[in-house]
Amino acid sequence: MTELLYLPDDDRTTEFVSQVTEARTEYIVLDGTYFYPEGGGQPPDHGTLSWDGGDATVMNVRKNHGDVRHYVESMTGDPPDEGTVVEGAVDSSRRERLSRMHTAQHVLSRVVLDEYGATTAGNQIHPDRSRIDFEPASFGEEDLETIQRLANEAIERDYPVRKENRPRTVVEESVDEGRALLDLIPASVDPLRVVEIEGFDTCPCGGTHVDRLGAIGRLEITGRTTKGRDTERIEFELA
């Protein structure tokens, strides 16, 4: 089983050393990793793995029955043997953009829940743009202006962001209704990793995030699309 070393609060580390537990030409599994595997609407980290006699570019990272497979391209040399020490380097620029985007998504989701009573039905984070689906919702242009203004006001307050593991019972009691789909998280997952924006929002989440809201920068809503009855999609970018 691969240990997710960035949890619960070390998602700033992008260089590390680990050992190979399985290696093929398509992917490499390590005993521990700081690479984020795709999930929760956030795409995987990119980067490189290198070892004595070879290296490879990591272009995809996915969980597989407790292991994390680092799918590689452009491998030089043979796949490393089990037990080989490798040096991992996560693309820090991409990680930073994704962390800013993911925390911005939490801010927008909180604002929309508070102002319009709409829950987050889904989201997709990208390094350069992102989107969130809300329901039930029907937004006009003035609503979008309000959402953008309130989100940026929260960002400007530069609230600290805390990431930590908490007992599931505590999370279930403290997270506001409509802010997390806890019934979709298997009951066996305990404790839960929680992202708390101090005095503003609390939500269970396994993604990477900034340490303070000011690191997000300015948020701009770039579009709105109706995605079916009572479902609205908001698209946004960061300056």
Secondary structure, DSSP 8 states (H G I E B T S, - for coil): --EETTTTT-TT--EEEEEEEEE-SSEEEESEE-S--SBTTB----EEEEETTEEEEEEEEEEETTEEEEEEEEEESS---TT-EEEEEE-HHHHHHHHHHHHHHHHHHHHHHHHH--EEEEEEE-SS-EEEEEES----HHHHHHHHHHHHHHHHTT-BEEEEEE-HHHHHHHS-TTS--GGGS-TT--SEEEEEETTTEEEE--S---SBGGGG--EEEEEEEE-STT-EEEEEEE-
